Amino acid sequence: MMIDLIKKAFYTGLGAAELTREKVEDLARELADKGKVSDSEIKKFVDEMLDKSQERKDQLLQQVEKVTEDVLKKMNLASRDDLDALEKRLAEKIQKSQEKSAGE
């Protein structure tokens, strides 16, 4: 079926991450105008393509986050958690110092 062929071609491309509802609907309308697919197939096609697009976006985001995290670790930079822990320790030391000074 024509829809299956289009899906296979689409899935093999990286364009899945950049797919918008408008683009999918335009493609589906074009296929419908040519009499290649029914209205129910169009809706199913649009929903499936948008789901796949979102999945691909999520996968890319996870990959970017992982690479970024790895690079930051190699650069030996402090993480947000490291800075928060340091800030907490510093605040505790300041408080103890102030309490000690007030007691003298």
Residue pairs with C-beta under 8 A, 6 or more apart in sequence:
2 31
2 36
2 37
3 31
3 36
3 37
3 41
3 45
6 27
6 31
6 45
7 45
7 48
7 49
10 16
10 49
10 52
11 52
14 56
16 49
16 52
16 53
16 55
16 56
17 53
17 56
17 57
17 60
18 53
19 49
19 50
19 52
19 53
20 53
21 46
21 50
24 45
24 46
24 49
24 50
24 53
25 46
28 37
28 42
28 45
28 46
29 42
31 37
31 42
31 45
32 38
32 39
32 42
37 45
72 79
78 86
